[in-house]
Each structure stands twice: as structure tokens, then as C-alpha cells.
């Protein structure tokens, strides 16, 4: 299996090798988990929403984006 199994790891290692950026220790930890760049934020979001459901209700757009999601995301993509 290649050392670079995702594009983000390749890009960050490229920047590090050329002196543009220091090592990111949290990225090394996340890369130890298969699919970690997608799974870890997903699990953190699930735990946040489970134990602190009102933490993301900080405004009308943010509340709609995090709670009812799909329609707000589609509207956001239309304007990008």
C-alpha cells in the first residue's frame, strides 16, 4: 500500500518536504486510522450533537445548516 493513500496527506507531506509548513502532529494521529480524515470529524460531530445538542444553535443559518441540513446545504451550493 502506498504511503500516500489520500490526496490531503500527499499535499501536506509535499509542503513539509519543501519547507513551506511544519509537521502537523494531529494529522499523523488521524492518518493512523483507516479513513481517519473523514471518520474522526464525523464521530466528533456525532458525539457533540448527542451530548450537547444545543451547542450548534448559534444563529438561524447555522442552526438550519446543522439541524435540518439538506435543504440549507443545497441552497448554499446554489450560491457558490
Secondary structure, DSSP 8 states (H G I E B T S, - for coil): --S--SHHHHHHHHHHHTTSS---HHHHHHHTSTTHHHHHHHHHHHHHHHH-TTTT-SSHHHHHHHHTTHHHHHHHHHT-
